[in-house]
Structures are given as C-alpha cells and as structure tokens.
Amino acid sequence: MANFGKQKEVTVGGVKYILQHPGVKRSYELTDEAMKPNQQVPSMTKLFEAYMKEVIVEPKTDWDYWDEKGPSDLNKVMQEVDSFLRGEEN
C-alpha cells in the first residue's frame, strides 16, 4: 500500500493541483469503471470525472471549473494524473 495516500503537487496554468493516489488496485478500477460497453477503451468523460472525484484533492474540480480553465489545462492536468497513477515520474 505504499502508493495509497501518496501525494504529488503539479502546477498547470499557474494553478497548483494536489493529486492523491487512491492505491494501485483502485487506480485500475477507475479505468475499468469508465470502460465503454463492448469496447476496449474508457469513456474519457467518465474517467476524468473519476479523477476529479478521487485523485485531484485540491482544488476541487468539476466540469464547470474546466469550462472556466479551458480544455488545454484540463488535458495537461489529466495527463499528469495518468502519469502519477502509473508511477511515471516526470
């Protein structure tokens, strides 16, 4: 459980985001739960919502937040989340 609760700070667009690891098993479950029926790819909407709810702990984000920030920042933060959950350090 060394990953569970581990935190990382990332800054995107001048905003500091705190990411918190939900644990290895849960990180894979987030992807599984976002899978499109009968396909091998996740719904990005569902996956990003799970990341907003369970991984990005500060600031709290939702779709309204990203409407203000824009898709570029959204994609950069979600890429950071994905790398963090996979254990990739950049």
Contacts in CASP RR format, 6 or more apart in sequence:
PFRMAT RR
TARGET T0000
AUTHOR 0000-0000-0000
METHOD contacts of the structure
MODEL  1
MANFGKQKEVTVGGVKYILQHPGVKRSYELTDEAMKPNQQVPSMTKLFEA
YMKEVIVEPKTDWDYWDEKGPSDLNKVMQEVDSFLRGEEN
1 23 0 8 1.000
3 21 0 8 1.000
3 23 0 8 1.000
3 24 0 8 1.000
3 27 0 8 1.000
3 87 0 8 1.000
4 21 0 8 1.000
4 22 0 8 1.000
4 23 0 8 1.000
4 24 0 8 1.000
4 26 0 8 1.000
5 20 0 8 1.000
5 21 0 8 1.000
5 22 0 8 1.000
5 23 0 8 1.000
6 20 0 8 1.000
6 21 0 8 1.000
7 18 0 8 1.000
7 19 0 8 1.000
7 20 0 8 1.000
7 21 0 8 1.000
7 57 0 8 1.000
8 18 0 8 1.000
8 19 0 8 1.000
8 21 0 8 1.000
8 80 0 8 1.000
8 84 0 8 1.000
9 16 0 8 1.000
9 17 0 8 1.000
9 18 0 8 1.000
9 19 0 8 1.000
10 16 0 8 1.000
10 17 0 8 1.000
10 19 0 8 1.000
10 77 0 8 1.000
10 80 0 8 1.000
10 84 0 8 1.000
11 17 0 8 1.000
12 73 0 8 1.000
12 76 0 8 1.000
12 77 0 8 1.000
12 80 0 8 1.000
13 69 0 8 1.000
13 73 0 8 1.000
13 76 0 8 1.000
15 59 0 8 1.000
15 69 0 8 1.000
15 73 0 8 1.000
16 58 0 8 1.000
17 56 0 8 1.000
17 58 0 8 1.000
17 59 0 8 1.000
17 77 0 8 1.000
17 80 0 8 1.000
18 56 0 8 1.000
18 57 0 8 1.000
18 58 0 8 1.000
19 55 0 8 1.000
19 56 0 8 1.000
19 57 0 8 1.000
19 80 0 8 1.000
19 81 0 8 1.000
19 84 0 8 1.000
20 55 0 8 1.000
20 57 0 8 1.000
21 27 0 8 1.000
21 55 0 8 1.000
21 84 0 8 1.000
21 85 0 8 1.000
22 30 0 8 1.000
22 54 0 8 1.000
22 55 0 8 1.000
26 54 0 8 1.000
27 85 0 8 1.000
30 47 0 8 1.000
30 50 0 8 1.000
30 51 0 8 1.000
30 54 0 8 1.000
30 55 0 8 1.000
30 85 0 8 1.000
31 42 0 8 1.000
31 47 0 8 1.000
33 46 0 8 1.000
33 50 0 8 1.000
34 42 0 8 1.000
34 43 0 8 1.000
34 44 0 8 1.000
34 46 0 8 1.000
34 47 0 8 1.000
34 50 0 8 1.000
35 41 0 8 1.000
35 42 0 8 1.000
35 43 0 8 1.000
36 42 0 8 1.000
36 43 0 8 1.000
48 74 0 8 1.000
48 78 0 8 1.000
49 63 0 8 1.000
51 78 0 8 1.000
51 81 0 8 1.000
52 60 0 8 1.000
52 61 0 8 1.000
52 62 0 8 1.000
55 81 0 8 1.000
55 84 0 8 1.000
55 85 0 8 1.000
56 77 0 8 1.000
56 81 0 8 1.000
59 65 0 8 1.000
61 77 0 8 1.000
66 73 0 8 1.000
66 74 0 8 1.000
80 90 0 8 1.000
83 89 0 8 1.000
83 90 0 8 1.000
END
